[in-house]
Amino acid sequence: MADRVPMTKAGEIRLREELKKLKSEDRPRVIAAISDAREHGDLKENAEYHAAREQQSFIEGRIQEIEGKLSAAQVIDVHTIENTGKVIFGTTVHLLNVDTDEQVIYQIVGEDEADIKAGKLSISSPIARALVGKSEGDVVAIRVPSGTVEYEIEQVEHI
């Protein structure tokens, strides 16, 4: 795993909530299901037992994955950083497509938080990489699968 994994404060909170749910709700439920399945006799032909063990394996793997990410997390709270109009990790960027006048809004977030439908771009995405370090008023040419698109950075927010 990388040295430090950038993550927004909201992303950290979501991961901690998922970890808590996995440990306090999902893990005990699966352990109980395994115990119940064992009482049904022969484990070799017990589909309930095998399904519960598979689910337990998934839960334990996810717990380890989240704990690893949280231990390597570099939580960046953009609210504590002065807004200089420059695009940095965690900022919300208002863009104007120079050719079509279409406006889009993206927040630059960590890889685990990315959700394009919710307007959250991974810091490692081509669009985010092209935007980071630029300032309000700059025009940025971004290579996309269909060619090159030019966006003007209209506003950078720390929300």
C-alpha positions, 0 to 999 in steps of 0.5 A: 500500500502507498505511504500515505493515502489522501482522504477527505474528512467525510471519507474518513468518517464514512470508512469509520462508520462502515468499520464499526458496522462490520465489527458490531453488527455484521461480524456477530450476525455471521458468527451466529449463522455459522454456529446455527449451521454447525448444529445442522450436522454434516458440514461437508454438505451444509450449504448454509455453513459454507455460505456463512463461512464465505460471508465471514471471509468477505467481512474479515477481508473488508475489515482488514482493508478498511483498517489498512486504509485508515492507518495509512490515511492522510486526512485533509480537511479543506475547511482548515486551509485558506482558499486562495482560488487554487485547485487542491485536494478536497476543493470543489471546482466549478468548471465551464466547458469552453466549447459548449458552455456546459457547467459541471461541478466536481470535488477532488477526493481520494480514490475510495471516495470517488463517485462520478455520478455524485460529482466526486473525482478521484485525485488520480483521475486525468481530469483531477490531475489536470486541474490540481494546481490551477487557479480560478480563471485558468483554462485547462485542456483535458484529454478525454477518450473522445479527444481534448476538452477545454474547461475554464475554472470558474470557481474553487470552493472549500466546502 
